[in-house]
Amino acid sequence: MASILDGVAIALAIKQEVAQEVRALAAQGIRPGLAAVLVGNVPASEIYVRSKVQTCAELGIYSDLITPPENTTTEALLELVASLNSRDSIDGILIQLPLPSHIDSKILLDAVSPGKDVDGLHPVNAGRLQAGRPALAPCTPAGVIEILKRSGIPIASRHAVVVGRSDIVGKPAAMLLLQQNATVTICHSKTRDLGAITRQADILVAAIGRPGFITPEMVNPGATIIDVGINRINTRKEFDHFFAGNARREASFVTRGSTIVGDVHPAAFKLAGAYTPVPGGVGPLTIAMLMSNTVRAAKLRRGL
């Protein structure tokens, strides 16, 4: 039977370690600080950002939630970022995505100081990551590596296949796996005979943003499957396609009117040696690694 990789437990362990680091810094008169910029009123983003702010409080990290209105301009946000770059009490700057369509997201993200780029999205950090130099790595891919390491899954010399090529997950995940001495193949939706490649994977990372995209016939029996996807489904047809016969899920679906599925069809997990569930797998690691990045940024800024 496949082992379930418990992201909740791993995230808790990382948060405990971060809290210990924060206490050690406090003894030196240092308190790491995170600024979160949330533009407009997007309910899902509001919940997510407030969860990050709450986690900061729990771990002893200073946080500043800044909420510009929906109609704010790119120029105004650039001024805000410049002020945060210069604030000594702020070690990390988080700009919650997505931004309103009239905002130039690329220019804004590039304006964040690389040393405070705790989301790891700045081109400087991407370049450092590729060069194998110290960098703030994107939180979700960094969490993928932590799950593998802390679960005792060998990475070195294994064939890792990453399905997805986004700058946020796919590409940095591939770079981090390379740094751990895996042999890495990057695939995407236009890869020819994708299943022939994914069936070679010892470690299969699904980060393509399509519900149930990875099906059982695409999985190498015994492989470790890391499902990064979070896709909401809200129709009965979709539910039956993914979860027919799952009484626990059905009860939740009927109550809430929706449920989530990853980028891997649940039936594919039966072939795995180990896998991350959705929910409860990679998701919890994202905030934990954001906290870790904030403390790391605080140390790097001070040469510690």
KEPA-108974 format. One line per 3 residues: number of its first residue (from 0); their letters; for each residue x, y, z of N, C-alpha, C. Coordinates in Angstrom, 3 decimals. Layout:
N
NUM = a = X/Y/Z/X/Y/Z/X/Y/Z  ...
END
This chain:
304
0 = mas = 0.846/-1.202/0.000/0.000/0.000/0.000/0.879/1.249/0.000  0.460/2.253/-0.749/1.242/3.478/-0.868/1.293/4.233/0.453  2.445/4.849/0.706/2.590/5.703/1.879/2.044/7.090/1.564
3 = ild = 1.295/7.666/2.493/0.780/9.024/2.331/1.755/9.984/3.006  2.254/10.956/2.235/3.218/11.929/2.745/2.449/13.088/3.378  2.580/13.207/4.680/1.750/14.117/5.466/2.323/15.533/5.450
6 = gva = 1.824/16.368/4.560/2.308/17.741/4.472/1.968/18.569/5.690  0.868/18.264/6.340/0.461/19.024/7.535/1.495/18.846/8.649  1.908/17.602/8.878/2.879/17.317/9.935/4.244/17.923/9.606
9 = ial = 4.634/17.838/8.340/5.931/18.388/7.927/5.927/19.904/8.051  4.830/20.531/7.643/4.725/21.990/7.766/4.808/22.414/9.231  4.162/21.656/10.116/4.205/21.971/11.548/5.636/21.900/12.073
12 = aik = 6.377/20.872/11.649/7.772/20.726/12.088/8.616/21.911/11.617  8.401/22.347/10.379/9.157/23.486/9.846/8.808/24.758/10.612  7.538/24.957/10.907/7.128/26.151/11.665/7.759/26.156/13.058
15 = qev = 7.841/24.987/13.674/8.469/24.911/14.989/9.944/25.288/14.910  10.600/24.847/13.841/12.008/25.202/13.649/12.164/26.699/13.399  11.243/27.265/12.617/11.286/28.707/12.342/11.090/29.489/13.635
18 = aqe = 10.145/29.070/14.466/9.903/29.755/15.743/11.146/29.735/16.615  11.866/28.629/16.588/13.107/28.526/17.359/14.155/29.510/16.821  14.240/29.621/15.494/15.172/30.574/14.891/14.789/32.008/15.244
21 = vra = 13.492/32.294/15.237/13.021/33.637/15.586/13.407/33.982/17.020  13.277/33.024/17.921/13.662/33.262/19.326/15.165/33.527/19.433  15.960/32.785/18.659/17.411/32.995/18.682/17.778/34.372/18.148
24 = laa = 17.075/34.820/17.104/17.326/36.161/16.573/16.890/37.230/17.561  15.784/36.967/18.262/15.289/37.932/19.246/16.332/38.181/20.334  17.087/37.139/20.686/18.136/37.288/21.693/19.240/38.228/21.224
27 = qgi = 19.301/38.441/19.882/20.287/39.366/19.303/19.650/40.718/18.965  18.395/40.902/19.389/17.707/42.153/19.132/17.147/42.266/17.726  16.928/41.131/17.080/16.446/41.112/15.700/15.076/40.448/15.658
30 = rpg = 14.123/41.097/14.983/12.817/40.489/14.758/12.526/40.498/13.262  12.479/39.333/12.617/12.169/39.305/11.179/10.806/39.928/10.906  10.697/40.616/9.754/9.450/41.294/9.412/9.007/40.991/7.996
33 = laa = 7.709/40.790/7.833/7.117/40.487/6.527/6.024/41.497/6.216  6.097/42.113/5.034/5.036/42.997/4.558/4.237/42.256/3.497  2.917/42.219/3.673/2.021/41.573/2.715/1.166/42.645/2.059
36 = vlv = 1.209/42.695/0.726/0.447/43.684/-0.027/-0.719/42.977/-0.702  -1.927/43.352/-0.323/-3.146/42.750/-0.855/-3.977/43.843/-1.512  -4.067/43.802/-2.835/-4.756/44.852/-3.590/-6.205/44.461/-3.845
39 = gnv = -7.136/45.344/-3.485/-8.547/45.099/-3.770/-9.173/44.080/-2.849  -10.327/43.572/-3.256/-11.106/42.644/-2.441/-11.352/41.351/-3.201  -10.454/40.396/-3.032/-10.596/39.056/-3.609/-10.723/38.096/-2.429
42 = pas = -11.925/37.559/-2.168/-12.136/36.762/-0.953/-11.105/35.661/-0.725  -10.769/34.899/-1.774/-9.811/33.804/-1.609/-8.443/34.349/-1.205  -8.028/35.439/-1.838/-6.742/36.041/-1.507/-6.744/36.595/-0.091
45 = eiy = -7.871/37.197/0.310/-7.967/37.750/1.660/-7.787/36.662/2.711  -8.434/35.526/2.489/-8.310/34.410/3.432/-6.868/33.932/3.503  -6.252/33.802/2.323/-4.897/33.275/2.239/-3.893/34.220/2.902
48 = vrs = -4.006/35.516/2.620/-3.075/36.484/3.187/-3.251/36.577/4.695  -4.486/36.582/5.167/-4.705/36.671/6.611/-4.179/35.420/7.322  -4.211/34.291/6.639/-3.608/33.087/7.200/-2.097/33.255/7.357
51 = kvq = -1.470/33.918/6.379/-0.030/34.181/6.457/0.283/35.129/7.596  -0.540/36.174/7.740/-0.334/37.141/8.818/-0.510/36.466/10.183  -1.504/35.608/10.282/-1.738/34.893/11.544/-0.558/33.982/11.876
54 = tca = -0.016/33.317/10.857/1.128/32.435/11.086/2.339/33.236/11.550  2.534/34.424/10.979/3.613/35.295/11.449/3.480/35.552/12.944  2.272/35.888/13.372/2.039/36.182/14.791/2.345/34.972/15.660
57 = elg = 1.952/33.806/15.191/2.184/32.578/15.959/3.675/32.290/16.130  4.475/32.655/15.124/5.899/32.317/15.145/6.772/33.452/15.661  6.168/34.605/15.954/6.936/35.720/16.474/7.522/36.635/15.419
60 = iys = 7.045/36.512/14.173/7.507/37.360/13.073/6.615/38.592/12.990  7.229/39.757/12.855/6.463/40.993/12.681/5.822/40.980/11.290  4.567/41.435/11.188/3.916/41.492/9.879/3.186/42.817/9.715
63 = dli = 3.127/43.271/8.475/2.426/44.499/8.137/1.560/44.209/6.923  0.253/44.193/7.118/-0.692/43.946/6.022/-1.112/45.273/5.424  -0.816/45.453/4.144/-1.106/46.701/3.437/-2.150/46.404/2.375
66 = tpp = -3.251/47.147/2.391/-4.385/46.828/1.518/-4.776/48.017/0.641  -4.035/48.260/-0.435/-4.425/49.333/-1.359/-5.761/49.005/-2.025  -6.514/50.042/-2.432/-7.814/49.792/-3.053/-7.686/49.187/-4.445
69 = ent = -8.787/48.638/-4.924/-8.845/47.981/-6.239/-8.369/48.905/-7.359  -8.674/50.193/-7.260/-8.366/51.124/-8.351/-6.994/51.764/-8.235  -6.150/51.244/-7.347/-4.790/51.780/-7.240/-4.034/51.570/-8.548
72 = tte = -3.003/52.355/-8.779/-2.254/52.285/-10.038/-0.938/51.545/-9.866  -0.368/51.136/-10.997/0.948/50.510/-10.969/1.965/51.469/-10.365  1.888/52.732/-10.727/2.834/53.736/-10.231/2.747/53.862/-8.713
75 = all = 1.520/53.876/-8.186/1.355/53.977/-6.727/1.929/52.750/-6.025  1.730/51.593/-6.617/2.254/50.361/-6.017/3.781/50.317/-6.099  4.344/50.860/-7.174/5.805/50.927/-7.283/6.380/51.812/-6.181
78 = elv = 5.702/52.905/-5.879/6.140/53.771/-4.783/6.062/53.029/-3.448  4.988/52.258/-3.272/4.839/51.473/-2.046/5.974/50.459/-1.905  6.263/49.741/-2.989/7.336/48.746/-2.956/8.677/49.405/-2.647
81 = asl = 8.922/50.565/-3.251/10.174/51.280/-2.984/10.302/51.629/-1.501  9.184/52.026/-0.898/9.228/52.369/0.532/9.483/51.126/1.387  8.908/50.014/0.983/9.126/48.767/1.726/10.553/48.263/1.543
84 = nsr = 11.104/48.455/0.356/12.502/48.071/0.116/13.444/48.798/1.077  13.094/50.035/1.418/13.978/50.848/2.259/13.689/50.709/3.751  12.599/50.054/4.110/12.255/49.911/5.533/13.094/48.828/6.190
87 = dsi = 13.855/49.198/7.210/14.752/48.239/7.851/13.986/47.181/8.636  12.755/47.499/9.052/11.972/46.529/9.836/11.352/45.442/8.963  11.440/45.612/7.645/10.853/44.647/6.711/11.954/43.833/6.044
90 = dgi = 11.896/42.520/6.235/12.869/41.613/5.610/12.290/40.924/4.382  10.973/40.778/4.349/10.334/40.100/3.225/9.146/40.889/2.722  8.987/40.910/1.397/7.851/41.587/0.778/7.068/40.566/-0.038
93 = liq = 5.798/40.446/0.283/4.906/39.522/-0.413/3.838/40.336/-1.132  3.761/40.183/-2.448/2.689/40.809/-3.220/1.735/39.706/-3.636  0.548/39.720/-3.053/-0.404/38.638/-3.302/-0.937/38.685/-4.732
96 = lpl = -0.838/37.570/-5.411/-1.389/37.428/-6.762/-2.697/36.647/-6.699  -3.618/36.841/-7.671/-3.492/37.740/-8.818/-3.779/39.186/-8.437  -3.191/40.085/-9.240/-3.450/41.511/-9.094/-4.540/41.931/-10.076
99 = psh = -5.205/43.061/-9.847/-6.182/43.549/-10.825/-5.556/43.653/-12.215  -6.377/43.463/-13.231/-5.875/43.352/-14.603/-5.154/44.612/-15.083  -5.466/45.778/-14.518/-4.817/47.004/-14.986/-3.436/47.226/-14.363
102 = ids = -3.046/46.369/-13.443/-1.734/46.477/-12.800/-0.713/45.661/-13.593  0.460/46.235/-13.836/1.542/45.529/-14.527/2.288/44.673/-13.503  1.860/43.413/-13.382/2.391/42.524/-12.341/3.891/42.294/-12.487
105 = kil = 4.352/42.135/-13.725/5.766/41.836/-13.955/6.662/42.964/-13.468  6.316/44.201/-13.840/7.114/45.352/-13.403/7.105/45.453/-11.874  5.950/45.210/-11.291/5.819/45.330/-9.839/6.665/44.284/-9.113
108 = lda = 6.588/43.041/-9.545/7.359/41.970/-8.905/8.856/42.196/-9.079  9.241/42.718/-10.251/10.657/42.986/-10.499/11.186/44.141/-9.660  10.271/44.984/-9.154/10.685/46.133/-8.349/11.041/45.741/-6.919
111 = vsp = 10.607/44.565/-6.481/10.925/44.099/-5.129/12.424/43.822/-5.035  13.055/44.290/-3.984/14.474/44.008/-3.781/14.701/42.499/-3.724  15.664/41.963/-4.499/15.899/40.507/-4.478/16.139/39.965/-3.078
114 = gkd = 16.748/40.763/-2.227/17.010/40.310/-0.864/15.769/40.214/0.000  14.678/40.853/-0.438/13.415/40.802/0.304/12.345/40.007/-0.455  12.743/39.369/-1.538/11.815/38.647/-2.413/11.547/37.251/-1.849
117 = vdg = 10.734/37.192/-0.788/10.508/35.919/-0.101/9.637/34.951/-0.904  9.016/35.420/-1.978/8.303/34.511/-2.883/9.241/33.898/-3.914  10.466/34.399/-3.994/11.456/33.832/-4.911/11.135/34.033/-6.374
120 = lhp = 10.447/35.125/-6.709/9.987/35.345/-8.079/10.850/36.335/-8.862  11.766/37.021/-8.201/12.593/38.007/-8.893/13.587/37.313/-9.826  13.829/37.874/-11.023/14.783/37.259/-11.958/16.171/37.031/-11.351
123 = vna = 16.583/37.892/-10.436/17.886/37.700/-9.794/17.900/36.409/-8.984  16.841/36.174/-8.229/16.777/34.933/-7.449/16.626/33.716/-8.357  15.871/33.869/-9.458/15.755/32.761/-10.421/17.116/32.427/-11.007
126 = grl = 17.904/33.459/-11.325/19.239/33.233/-11.866/20.165/32.592/-10.858  20.102/33.063/-9.627/20.930/32.460/-8.578/20.563/30.995/-8.356  19.266/30.721/-8.393/18.815/29.340/-8.211/19.379/28.454/-9.318
129 = qag = 19.298/28.914/-10.553/19.812/28.136/-11.672/21.326/27.948/-11.584  22.021/28.959/-11.056/23.477/28.888/-10.944/23.935/28.106/-9.713  22.983/27.668/-8.906/23.335/26.921/-7.709/23.928/27.777/-6.610
132 = rpa = 23.607/29.079/-6.630/24.103/30.000/-5.613/23.005/30.269/-4.584  23.383/30.774/-3.397/22.358/31.040/-2.377/21.268/31.958/-2.912  20.027/31.542/-2.737/18.894/32.303/-3.267/17.665/32.028/-2.431
135 = lap = 16.708/32.950/-2.508/15.389/32.716/-1.931/14.567/31.983/-2.988  14.281/30.714/-2.739/13.572/29.883/-3.717/12.072/30.033/-3.541  11.301/29.908/-4.629/9.839/29.937/-4.509/9.353/28.926/-3.468
138 = ctp = 8.338/29.322/-2.726/7.944/28.568/-1.529/7.418/27.170/-1.835  6.567/27.031/-2.847/5.985/25.708/-3.119/7.036/24.702/-3.580  7.904/25.029/-4.544/8.952/24.068/-4.918/9.890/23.733/-3.754
141 = agv = 10.214/24.749/-2.946/11.052/24.470/-1.780/10.358/23.493/-0.845  9.036/23.636/-0.728/8.255/22.706/0.084/8.265/21.295/-0.468  8.261/21.174/-1.788/8.339/19.848/-2.419/9.613/19.133/-1.986
144 = iei = 10.735/19.853/-2.003/12.007/19.246/-1.597/11.971/18.851/-0.130  11.390/19.694/0.708/11.303/19.364/2.137/10.464/18.115/2.370  9.373/17.980/1.647/8.540/16.782/1.793/9.349/15.536/1.457
147 = lkr = 10.056/15.571/0.344/10.844/14.406/-0.067/11.926/14.085/0.959  12.676/15.090/1.374/13.776/14.870/2.313/13.274/14.354/3.652  12.264/15.028/4.190/11.794/14.690/5.532/10.992/13.396/5.568
150 = sgi = 10.582/12.927/4.388/9.877/11.643/4.313/10.827/10.493/3.981  12.110/10.814/3.858/13.108/9.774/3.582/13.050/9.237/2.166  12.552/10.038/1.228/12.487/9.619/-0.178/13.816/9.954/-0.845
153 = pia = 14.559/8.987/-1.354/15.834/9.286/-2.012/15.615/10.160/-3.249  16.476/11.158/-3.435/16.391/12.040/-4.594/17.596/11.843/-5.513  18.777/11.764/-4.941/19.997/11.638/-5.737/19.934/10.398/-6.624
156 = srh = 20.312/10.596/-7.877/20.381/9.535/-8.893/19.017/9.025/-9.351  17.939/9.573/-8.812/16.603/9.170/-9.240/16.167/10.013/-10.439  15.286/9.441/-11.230/14.746/10.172/-12.380/13.495/10.904/-11.914
159 = avv = 13.566/12.226/-11.905/12.429/13.053/-11.523/11.824/13.679/-12.778  10.530/13.526/-12.949/9.823/14.132/-14.072/8.889/15.202/-13.515  9.072/16.428/-13.987/8.237/17.547/-13.568/7.289/17.876/-14.709
162 = vgr = 5.998/17.772/-14.458/4.997/18.085/-15.481/4.457/19.479/-15.173  4.904/20.447/-15.959/4.574/21.847/-15.725/5.835/22.684/-15.823  5.739/23.849/-16.458/6.924/24.672/-16.697/6.740/26.113/-16.243
165 = sdi = 5.913/26.336/-15.244/5.678/27.697/-14.763/6.914/28.223/-14.040  7.020/29.550/-14.011/8.119/30.180/-13.288/7.945/30.042/-11.781  6.715/29.800/-11.336/6.426/29.738/-9.903/6.693/28.347/-9.324
168 = vgk = 6.395/27.289/-10.105/6.538/25.933/-9.575/7.423/25.044/-10.455  7.024/24.842/-11.713/7.680/23.842/-12.539/9.170/24.040/-12.709  9.571/25.210/-13.203/10.996/25.454/-13.452/11.828/25.434/-12.175
171 = paa = 11.424/26.180/-11.114/12.243/26.124/-9.893/12.259/24.743/-9.242  11.164/23.984/-9.350/11.178/22.618/-8.804/12.231/21.784/-9.512  12.318/21.937/-10.835/13.324/21.194/-11.599/14.737/21.581/-11.164
174 = mll = 14.967/22.895/-10.960/16.294/23.353/-10.531/16.657/22.806/-9.152  15.701/22.816/-8.243/15.966/22.314/-6.892/16.229/20.812/-6.898  15.510/20.081/-7.725/15.751/18.640/-7.834/17.129/18.365/-8.426
177 = lqq = 17.543/19.170/-9.405/18.892/19.044/-9.973/19.949/19.266/-8.899  19.706/20.257/-8.039/20.665/20.533/-6.973/20.799/19.363/-6.007  19.761/18.547/-5.935/19.787/17.353/-5.082/20.281/16.121/-5.855
180 = nat = 20.830/16.360/-7.046/21.452/15.321/-7.873/20.471/14.328/-8.484  19.240/14.763/-8.690/18.308/13.958/-9.475/18.585/14.179/-10.957  18.183/13.218/-11.764/18.152/13.413/-13.210/16.752/13.905/-13.543
183 = vti = 16.659/15.087/-14.144/15.366/15.775/-14.245/14.922/15.936/-15.688  13.661/15.614/-15.927/13.011/15.877/-17.206/11.831/16.814/-16.952  11.749/17.905/-17.730/10.622/18.822/-17.630/9.680/18.570/-18.803
186 = chs = 8.411/18.355/-18.492/7.386/18.136/-19.511/6.293/19.185/-19.362  5.405/19.217/-20.343/4.287/20.157/-20.305/3.168/19.625/-21.189  2.137/20.411/-21.364/0.944/19.925/-22.061/1.196/19.616/-23.531
189 = ktr = 2.263/20.172/-24.093/2.551/19.937/-25.503/3.668/18.914/-25.720  4.079/18.249/-24.646/5.101/17.210/-24.773/4.539/16.018/-25.544  5.286/15.554/-26.531/4.842/14.415/-27.341/4.925/13.131/-26.511
192 = dlg = 3.868/12.339/-26.554/3.797/11.057/-25.833/4.212/11.238/-24.369  3.504/12.132/-23.706/3.824/12.482/-22.330/3.852/11.267/-21.410  2.887/10.372/-21.584/2.811/9.209/-20.706/4.046/8.334/-20.772
195 = ait = 4.681/8.247/-21.938/5.889/7.438/-22.079/7.022/7.994/-21.224  7.008/9.309/-21.021/8.055/9.927/-20.205/7.707/9.828/-18.722  6.455/10.131/-18.370/6.083/10.076/-16.957/6.192/8.661/-16.394
198 = rqa = 6.027/7.660/-17.255/6.149/6.269/-16.778/7.592/5.892/-16.431  8.539/6.750/-16.765/9.936/6.502/-16.412/10.304/7.122/-15.065  9.381/7.871/-14.491/9.715/8.684/-13.308/9.781/7.854/-12.030
201 = dil = 10.857/8.051/-11.279/10.905/7.571/-9.896/10.193/8.569/-8.987  10.323/9.854/-9.356/9.625/10.930/-8.653/8.853/11.709/-9.701  7.544/11.794/-9.550/6.695/12.486/-10.518/6.061/13.691/-9.834
204 = vaa = 6.401/14.883/-10.329/5.862/16.125/-9.775/4.834/16.670/-10.759  3.591/16.738/-10.321/2.505/17.217/-11.185/2.169/18.646/-10.813  2.458/19.576/-11.735/2.227/21.000/-11.462/1.777/21.695/-12.735
207 = igr = 0.730/21.160/-13.336/0.291/21.660/-14.636/-1.011/22.462/-14.553  -1.669/22.401/-13.399/-2.872/23.210/-13.199/-4.100/22.684/-13.901  -4.186/21.380/-14.101/-5.357/20.778/-14.739/-5.856/19.627/-13.872
210 = pgf = -7.113/19.638/-13.503/-7.622/18.603/-12.586/-7.477/17.200/-13.165  -6.860/16.324/-12.368/-6.742/14.922/-12.734/-5.996/14.664/-14.021  -5.079/15.541/-14.389/-4.379/15.426/-15.672/-3.533/14.153/-15.749
213 = itp = -2.903/13.797/-14.630/-2.078/12.586/-14.577/-2.980/11.404/-14.245  -3.102/10.483/-15.186/-3.986/9.322/-15.041/-3.175/8.069/-14.713  -3.810/6.995/-14.267/-3.066/5.808/-13.836/-2.091/5.269/-14.879
216 = emv = -2.469/5.295/-16.151/-1.580/4.725/-17.172/-0.329/5.574/-17.404  -0.250/6.743/-16.747/0.926/7.606/-16.892/1.917/7.429/-15.744  1.638/6.507/-14.829/2.424/6.386/-13.605/3.277/5.125/-13.620
219 = npg = 4.534/5.268/-13.230/5.439/4.139/-13.028/5.094/3.492/-11.685  4.664/2.230/-11.658/4.298/1.607/-10.382/5.418/1.727/-9.353  5.055/2.176/-8.156/6.032/2.360/-7.088/6.650/3.739/-7.030
222 = ati = 6.317/4.598/-7.987/6.890/5.941/-8.005/6.361/6.782/-6.845  7.124/7.805/-6.505/6.659/8.814/-5.559/5.966/9.916/-6.356  4.716/10.222/-6.018/3.954/11.233/-6.738/3.768/12.457/-5.837
225 = idv = 4.235/13.599/-6.327/4.048/14.861/-5.623/3.021/15.670/-6.412  1.840/15.822/-5.859/0.730/16.503/-6.539/0.639/17.934/-6.029  1.062/18.884/-6.869/1.072/20.291/-6.480/-0.270/20.965/-6.758
228 = gin = -1.100/20.347/-7.580/-2.325/20.983/-8.054/-3.392/21.159/-6.987  -4.111/22.271/-7.092/-5.311/22.509/-6.283/-6.375/23.040/-7.229  -7.325/22.201/-7.587/-8.371/22.569/-8.546/-9.734/22.338/-7.916
231 = rin = -10.569/23.351/-7.948/-11.899/23.227/-7.352/-12.890/22.692/-8.381  -13.645/21.685/-7.989/-14.702/21.147/-8.855/-16.043/21.316/-8.150  -17.071/21.652/-8.925/-18.366/21.949/-8.297/-19.558/21.378/-9.053
234 = trk = -19.303/20.445/-9.972/-20.424/19.795/-10.652/-20.442/18.318/-10.297  -21.635/17.745/-10.354/-21.777/16.338/-10.017/-21.008/15.456/-11.003  -21.009/15.848/-12.258/-20.305/15.065/-13.273/-18.811/14.989/-12.958
237 = efd = -18.225/16.126/-12.602/-16.807/16.141/-12.253/-16.550/15.302/-11.007  -17.426/15.458/-10.020/-17.233/14.706/-8.783/-17.231/13.208/-9.060  -18.202/12.742/-9.818/-18.297/11.308/-10.104/-17.093/10.813/-10.906
240 = hff = -16.545/11.682/-11.756/-15.377/11.292/-12.547/-14.174/11.011/-11.648  -14.024/11.807/-10.588/-12.841/11.672/-9.746/-13.073/10.885/-8.461  -14.267/10.960/-7.897/-14.465/10.448/-6.548/-15.664/9.512/-6.398
243 = agn = -16.141/8.914/-7.467/-17.286/8.000/-7.374/-17.006/6.909/-6.348  -17.943/6.729/-5.418/-17.796/5.694/-4.400/-17.068/6.143/-3.150  -16.572/7.374/-3.128/-15.863/7.890/-1.960/-16.881/8.593/-1.057
246 = arr = -17.386/7.857/-0.084/-18.477/8.363/0.749/-18.074/9.585/1.554  -16.847/9.599/2.070/-16.406/10.728/2.882/-16.345/12.001/2.038  -15.786/11.880/0.861/-15.711/13.044/-0.037/-17.108/13.490/-0.468
249 = eas = -17.973/12.517/-0.700/-19.303/12.863/-1.175/-20.072/13.652/-0.121  -19.927/13.254/1.129/-20.615/13.972/2.200/-20.149/15.428/2.251  -18.849/15.622/2.099/-18.306/16.973/2.099/-18.772/17.754/0.876
252 = fvt = -18.806/17.090/-0.267/-19.221/17.738/-1.520/-20.677/18.195/-1.435  -21.524/17.353/-0.880/-22.944/17.690/-0.766/-23.130/18.882/0.178  -22.357/18.902/1.260/-22.475/19.982/2.242/-21.955/21.307/1.693
255 = rgs = -20.783/21.263/1.050/-20.118/22.489/0.610/-20.491/22.910/-0.807  -20.914/21.935/-1.611/-21.209/22.229/-3.006/-19.992/22.205/-3.903  -18.847/21.852/-3.336/-17.622/21.753/-4.121/-16.598/20.943/-3.342
258 = tiv = -15.541/20.545/-4.038/-14.408/19.902/-3.397/-13.187/20.193/-4.253  -12.018/19.778/-3.800/-10.821/20.037/-4.593/-10.173/18.727/-5.005  -9.512/18.786/-6.148/-8.769/17.646/-6.668/-7.440/18.187/-7.170
261 = gdv = -6.435/17.361/-7.128/-5.132/17.789/-7.594/-4.968/17.633/-9.091  -3.725/17.708/-9.541/-3.416/17.490/-10.954/-3.283/16.015/-11.277  -3.413/15.171/-10.261/-3.329/13.720/-10.422/-4.700/13.111/-10.159
264 = hpa = -5.151/12.249/-11.065/-6.418/11.543/-10.831/-6.252/10.646/-9.608  -7.186/10.697/-8.655/-7.031/9.903/-7.432/-6.757/8.424/-7.679  -7.266/7.873/-8.772/-7.021/6.456/-9.060/-5.550/6.164/-9.295
267 = afk = -4.781/7.182/-9.712/-3.361/6.970/-9.998/-2.555/6.728/-8.728  -3.060/7.220/-7.598/-2.317/7.054/-6.352/-2.210/5.588/-5.932  -3.121/4.762/-6.434/-3.077/3.335/-6.080/-1.821/2.654/-6.604
270 = lag = -1.213/3.246/-7.627/0.004/2.667/-8.196/1.268/3.190/-7.534  1.149/4.242/-6.744/2.328/4.914/-6.196/2.943/4.140/-5.046  4.237/4.396/-4.834/4.882/3.907/-3.625/4.626/4.869/-2.477
273 = ayt = 4.539/6.147/-2.825/4.234/7.197/-1.853/3.635/8.369/-2.615  2.801/9.160/-1.930/2.191/10.294/-2.628/1.739/11.356/-1.635  1.581/12.577/-2.164/1.024/13.662/-1.363/-0.461/13.774/-1.659
276 = pvp = -1.306/13.765/-0.647/-2.750/13.887/-0.869/-3.133/15.335/-1.170  -4.319/15.509/-1.714/-4.904/16.841/-1.917/-6.311/16.818/-1.333  -6.561/17.590/-0.266/-5.647/18.496/0.436/-4.749/17.760/1.426
279 = ggv = -3.850/18.509/2.062/-3.017/17.949/3.123/-1.639/17.523/2.687  -1.265/17.829/1.453/0.050/17.442/0.957/0.970/18.640/0.828  1.142/19.111/-0.403/2.057/20.220/-0.673/1.517/21.541/-0.131
282 = gpl = 0.208/21.737/-0.183/-0.392/23.017/0.187/0.099/23.611/1.493  0.068/22.856/2.602/0.484/23.430/3.885/1.946/23.888/3.905  2.762/23.335/3.004/4.184/23.698/3.001/4.420/25.108/2.479
285 = tia = 3.498/25.629/1.674/3.732/26.924/1.046/3.885/28.027/2.086  2.980/28.104/3.047/3.081/29.135/4.088/4.277/28.853/5.001  4.521/27.583/5.319/5.659/27.241/6.175/6.968/27.703/5.538
288 = mlm = 7.113/27.501/4.224/8.344/27.906/3.545/8.425/29.426/3.392  7.269/30.103/3.321/7.276/31.565/3.312/7.855/32.088/4.623  7.452/31.484/5.737/7.994/31.879/7.031/9.499/31.593/7.095
291 = snt = 9.896/30.437/6.590/11.314/30.075/6.564/12.106/31.051/5.709  11.559/31.434/4.545/12.236/32.381/3.672/12.379/33.751/4.331  11.370/34.159/5.089/11.417/35.460/5.760/12.549/35.494/6.786
294 = vra = 12.679/34.433/7.548/13.769/34.364/8.534/15.123/34.289/7.820  15.167/33.540/6.732/16.420/33.435/5.972/16.814/34.794/5.397  15.823/35.519/4.877/16.093/36.855/4.346/16.617/37.784/5.433
297 = akl = 16.052/37.674/6.622/16.505/38.505/7.745/17.969/38.212/8.068  18.341/36.948/8.028/19.725/36.574/8.313/20.664/37.027/7.200  20.254/36.817/5.950/21.109/37.193/4.824/21.344/38.696/4.786
300 = rrg = 20.297/39.466/5.085/20.435/40.927/5.079/21.449/41.411/6.108  21.610/40.658/7.167/22.506/41.057/8.264/23.819/40.272/8.244  24.009/39.467/7.210/25.254/38.716/7.092/25.407/37.611/8.116
303 = l = 24.280/37.099/8.601/24.326/36.034/9.612/24.317/34.656/8.963
END
